[in-house]
Amino acid sequence: MPVRELRGPSYALANNIVHPRNVYLPEQDLLPPLDRWLALAFAPHRLEETISLMHTAQSDTAPAPSAKDVSRVVADCDTKLARYRDALEAGADPKVVAGWIAEVQARRAEAAA
């Protein structure tokens, strides 16, 4: 089946590369081989193997942080916020300190959630 190539995104144009924007694959050409593959992968004699392969392919999820970790992050954020207040009172640029405060407050809220 021929694929019609179009001029691609700017990086392709800048480098004189012919780059297709997309590829058209009719559903009628895709479904029969896909259905055969799925029927084979999930056949009763291969089910256990397929499930094992799917499980192995999953990325590991990070364990939920413990209450101790959360308390440490929140305490660290509170310490930083107090230092930023001291910096403001000492004459630091309010716009710069406001950016720092926003970052720390976001981190604190994320940890508390």
N, C-alpha and C positions, 0 to 999 in steps of 0.2 A: 504494500500500500504506500503510495508516494506521500511524502510529508512536504508541505509547502513551507519554505523558509522565508521569513520576513526579516527586515533589518532589526537588529536587537536594540537593547537599551544603550544608553550613552557610552558605557565603557566599551561595548562592542563596536559602536560607531567610531569612537576615538581611535581604536586599534584596527580599523578596517576588517572586522570579523563579521562574517555572516552568521547571525544568531537567531534561531527561531524564537518567537515570543511564546508560542505554545505548540503543543502537538495534539492533533485531533486523532482520537482513537474511538471508532464507533463501538457502541455498547455491544452490538451483535458480534463483533470480532473479539471482544474481551471476555464476555460472560461464559461461553462454552469451555475454554481452557481453564478459566478460574474455577468454575463449578467442578470440573474434573479434579483439579488439584485439591480443592476443599474436601471433596468426597473421599479422596485417597488419604488426606491428612487426618480426617476425622472418622475413618473407617474403624469399626469396633476393634480390630486387631492392632491398630496403631494409636488408639485413643490415649492410652497411658503415656506413650512416648511423646505424642504431640503436646499433651498437657505439661509434661515435664520440660519440654523445650520452650514452651510459652512461659512457664514459670522462671526458667533460667534466664530468659531474655529480658525479664523485667528489671529495671534499675532498682538498686537498693534504696529504700527510703530511710531518711535520717531518723533516728529515734527522737521521740519528743523530749524537749529539754526538761531536766528535773527542776523542781521548785527551787533548789539551791542555785542552779545556774541562772534561773530567771531573777532571783533575788540579787545575785551578784551583778548582773547586767543593769538592773534597775538602780542599784546603789551606785554603780559606776556612772550611770547617766546623771543621777542626782548630784554627784560630786562635780561632774563637768559643768552642769547648769549653774551650780554655786560659783564655780571659778569664772564662768562667763559673766555672771552678775557682778562679781568683783572687778572684772576687766572693764565692764561698762562704767562702773562707778569711778574707775581710775582714768577714764577718758578714752577708752578704745573706740574705734569707729563703729557706731551702732549698726550700720548696714552689714559689716563683716560679721559682727557678733550675732546679729539676727540670723544669718545663714547658718552659723554654727549651732545656734539654739534650735533651729528648725530641724537640722539633721539629728541632733541628740534626742529631741522630743519624738521624732518619728521612730528612732531606734527603741526608745523607752516604751512607746505605745505598742510596737511590734512584740517586744519581749513580754510585756504585761498581758498581751492578748494570748 
